[in-house]
């Protein structure tokens, strides 16, 4: 179960992708009081008075399972406070390494010849990406490529540059082919951006299924 308790360590992500660590001080009625969140560089998170700030919260339960929920962080009497998650709004995050989720984002792939091709992704993970192409022989397994993935966030666009190789291909019904790329060179900052995107997509998919 995704339960919260006093003194629990949690991680907060703002809409711009910045991440901060904090600790729950107390849970009172429908509010959670926390210490001022700090980044890994010990920089305090900017806090907003008034309407508050949209955030995502990540935490582990006592079985080391990762959970997440979205909420609003506000300031009351100089202290950061966030709203308790509503029933059914806390989701368990899949922890398999580089789990793959369906995702439609813009992708540019540079062919070994130097030619640039543009696609929409079919799915995405921290380890690679797949896409459909109407030409079945444009790439071959083990082709080395470079590319850029365009990730849209609420407030920004992240251009994820990578190098990789064609790991697999699969013929599809209309005569085209699905290509799977495995990353061989990508910054950890960009890999983390992809993983955060995948987590959000996973939560969106779970939410849609629950509403059916």
N, C-alpha and C positions, 0 to 999 in steps of 0.2 A: 504493500500500500504506500501511496505517496503522502506521508504524514509530516507535519511540521511541528517543531518543539523549541522551547527556549534554549539558548546557547548553541543551537544548530548553525553550522557554517553553510553559507549559501553563496551562489555567484549570480550577479546581475549583469544583464546585457542591455544597453541602451539602443535606441533605434538606429544610431549611426554605427553600430557594431562594436563599440567600445565595451570592454568587460571589466567588472570590478568584483572584489570579494568583500563579504561582510558577515556579520553574525546576528542572529535573532536575539534580541534582548528580552522581549516578552510578547505574548499574544493576548490581546485584550478585546473582547467582543468580536467585531469584524475587522480588526486592525492588527497589523504586525509591526512592532517597533524594532528598528535595527540600528546597529552602529553605522556611522558614516562610511559608505563604501569607498574602498581605495583600489587603485590599479596595481598591477604587478610592480610598477615603478614607485609605489607608495604615493601616488597623486590622488587627491580626493575627488570624488565624483561631483560635478557641478549639480547643484540642487535648485529646483524651481519652487518658488512660493506661488500660491494661487491654484491654478488648475492642475498642476502636477506634471509628471513626466511618464510617458508610456515606457514600460520595461518588460523584459522577459526574465524570469527567475529559474535557475537550475539548482537542484539539490539532490543529495543521495539519501535514501532511507537506510535503516539499520542493516539491510541486506546488501548494501553497496549498489543498489539499482538507481539509475538516474531518472529523475522526473523534471518536468518543466511546466510552467504556466505563465500567462501574461497578466499583468496588473498595472496599477498606477502608483508611482512613488510621489509622495507629497512631503511637505515640511510643516510641522506643527510645534510651535514654541522652540524653534531651532533644532528639532529632532526629526530625522527621516522616518516616515511612516508609510507603509504600503497596505493596500486593501487585501484582505484574505481572498484566496481564490474561491470562486463559486463552485458548488458541487458539480462534478463532471467536467471541470475545466482544467484538471491536472492530468497530464499525459506522461506515460512511461516512454522513455527514449530508448530506441533500439541501440544496443551497444556493440553489435558486431562490427569489426573493423571496416571502416569505409562502406557502411551500408548504402545501398543504391535505392534512390527514390525516383518516381516519374517526375520529370521537370522539363518545362519548355522554356529555354532561355537561348539567346543568340550566341552562335558559335562561329568562329572563323578558324579554318584549318589551312595551313600552308603545305601544299603538296611537295614531295621531295624535289620536284622540278622548279619550285619557287612560286607556282601559281596559287593564288588565294581562292578558297572556296568557302561559301557561306551557307550555314545550315541552322536549323532549330534542333536543340537536343531532344532526345527521347527520355533519357534518364541520366542521373548525375550522382557521383559519389566523391569522397575525398581521394579515391584512388584512380578515377577515370571517368569517362563520359561516352555515351553512345548517341548515334544519330542515323537518320535514314537518308539515302541518296538514290535518285532515280537511275543513275549510272552504276551498274553492278561491278565494273572493273576499274573504277577511278583510283582505288587504293588496293594494296595487297597486304596480307599478313606480314608483319615485321617491318613494314615501311616506317621510317622515322619521320615524324612531323613536328611542326610547331603550331601553336594556336593561341586563341584568346577567347575566353568565356566572359560574357557580359552579365553580371549579376545586378539586378535592380533591387535596392532597398527602399525603405520609406523615404529616406532623405538623401540618398546618394546612389551613384553607380560605381560598382567595383569592376575593373577590368582585370581579369585573372589570366595572366600569361603563363604558358606551360610549354614544355617539350615532352614528347611521348612517342609511342609507337602503336601501330595497329595490332591489337591483341587478338581480335577475332572478327569474323564476318558471318553474316547469315542472310541467305536469299529470302526475300519476302514475296508475297503473292502477286504483286503487280510487276514483277520483273526487276525491281530495284533490289537494294541490299542494305542491311543494317550493319553498321561498322561500330566496333567497340575499341576505344582508345584507352591505353593505360599510361598514366603520367610517369615519366622518368625523371623529370626535373621541374619542380614547382616550389615556390617559397612556402614556408610553413604559415606565413601570414595569409597567403592566398588559399592554401589548403584549409585553414581554419575558417575562412570566409565561406568556402564551399560547404564544409560540414555544418556550419550554422544555418546555411540556406537549406540543407537537406533536413535538418532537425525541424525547421519551421514548416517545410513541405510535409513532413511526416505527421506533424501535429494537425495541419490543415486536413490531410486525408483522413486521419482518425476522427476528427470532428465531423466531417461530412458523412462518414459511415455511421456514426452514432445518431445522426439526425435522420437517416433513412428509415 
